[in-house]
């Protein structure tokens, strides 16, 4: 039960599944780029989105530090479009520190565990890239000073949060994160609601990409109506993508008092497990 796995620099083409608690993966190189865990499954080839993950973690108290997790299915232009997860994370009290998560569609599955078991997740100093819905799920996840990057595609949706009801406490919080995108991306949005009660909060975000004026978009325009029930909010966004005056009317611009419950440690209630 548990243990520390030290991974020397190199490229490791394999899938990893971690079900035990208190497992730690640590890259021993000078930087996260030096240690790469990579595989190329997709929903189409593996039999479903959640089977496509390069690394799948359901054990509690997981730690990953100083490495890269990559799903390279989308790098082959001969492959048809498909969901392809790099990291699937469903355990509780996970800490991901200085990790690069690379993919295209559905890069990071940050979600509850089986039987809707709550999952608290903390990401700090990470780099996460993809295009369609590439941070998705209904975990209670906090992204602290991360860079979120959209790669070339017709459209980029950074998030697809999936809170299930108005009483569910799951949310994605991005605190002092920087959002960027390749110049060739045609349309960039902060997110869309995978389920109607999606909740995403941006705190002091640097929006260094050309975000659509509305910021947030409907799941399937003309067919779904998720924006009235979703909970999308920003506090002091800056950069060329920041535009409070033109944001989706159902979204919120928070005050300093409004944002207090979304900061650490209050967001998790207790953050003693983050270390």
Order of alpha helices (4+ residues) and beta strands (2+ residues): beta-beta-beta-beta-beta-alpha-beta-beta-beta-beta-beta-beta-beta-beta-beta-beta-beta-beta-beta-beta-beta-beta-beta-beta-beta-alpha
